[in-house]
Amino acid sequence: MARTRSQKAQIPTSNTKTSQRKRSLRNHNSLSQPRPMLRGNDKISRRIAKRPKPTYLERSPLEAERDPNRTLRLFCLPREIFDEIINHLPPDAEACFSLTCKEALHLLGTTSWASFRGRARHYGLQYGYYGSLVELLQRDIPGSEYCPRCETLHPPLRPPRDHRETKWTKLCMGQLASIDYWPQTPSGGYSLVWEHILEAFKSQPASTGLNPPIPLFEGDFTFKKDLVNYRLSSSAQWVDRNLVLTQEHRLRPSDSQTRALQAAHIISLPIRVCAHLSTTTVPQSKTSSSKQAITNSSLLTLAIATAFPPHLRKGVPRFSTSTQLADAETKDNFIWRCKSCATKFYINYEGRDGGEVTVTAWHCFGKELWKAQQFWT
């Protein structure tokens, strides 16, 4: 007489052909090896460590008896009727049913899970079993989405103002790098990854000209670091079908009545304009496109020091003269440019109320996706 699915779930694993084959091989290996001689009261006993069951399969008899799900009408049906209902379920629906509660898992077992593991998983992708399973699971897990890279459900990518580096962002999002414009703190931070650029290009306008700001890149944060109040404002929009990210860094003294803002106060902060320009000298992590670590350029430190009057540049190291430095000293509203990417920035200093420095940076990612990836790299 053929067994039903619920009856197969009750069969212990020791009666399966796989376990019998493993036991016979283990006994054959133990008999083929020479046994040591026993002397006196010496006893040699071989202990085989049993692999513990997962926590979702462990349930004491008392816990099973007190399970309130046992009183549900579905589980109170006669076994023959219950098995007849289960036999009409496809593998994806049976797997979801076994995940509803421990009583259902106890009756059905984990036989349906084999359809979504190993080679059976790729086989199910062709015929829709795994895709329909993900749809059923996603319906019961709000706030999650299916990731085609890791083929699992996890929280979706957050905007740069809320993005934090997690194991999901490292393993399955495939980002080339991450730009943290300020150290991530519980109160906020701004972190840009390549997936944000991809998401923006999905809604690229067909018309030229100036378009409204893109909500994905909006961000406004205020921090207090040592003696300086720091504010970061970020936005992005399409300009002639080019994606342009604009960031404004405003720094002013926390107590303008007793202390004036100096260049050394700004340079001591970890301000970042792009992946190559920062006031810190900590080398950047290696990316998939570069085997060598990229070190920060001192151009941003030079530009900030140049914006201050000479009497407020105390404590700033001297730099060798360059073409951009000579132009910044002679031209008004000079636009600085990064030597390694398409980033441009402008620095303005206001001496009233203790002084204020504004660093405005523009990042252009072009009008085509392949060009944006080239700029990002």
Salt bridges, closest charged atoms under 4 A:
GLU63 OE2 - LYS102 NZ 3.61
ASP67 OD2 - ARG59 NH1 2.92
GLU94 OE1 - ARG5 NH1 2.23
GLU103 OE1 - ARG59 NH2 3.23
GLU103 OE1 - ARG70 NE 3.40
ASP140 OD1 - ARG139 NE 3.77
GLU151 OE1 - ARG121 NE 3.26
ASP162 OD2 - ARG161 NE 3.99
GLU165 OE1 - LYS170 NZ 3.69
GLU195 OE2 - ARG149 NH2 3.86
GLU199 OE1 - LYS202 NZ 3.42
ASP220 OD2 - ARG231 NH2 2.75
GLU248 OE1 - ARG250 NE 3.10
GLU356 OE2 - ARG250 NH1 3.35
GLU356 OE1 - ARG252 NH1 3.68
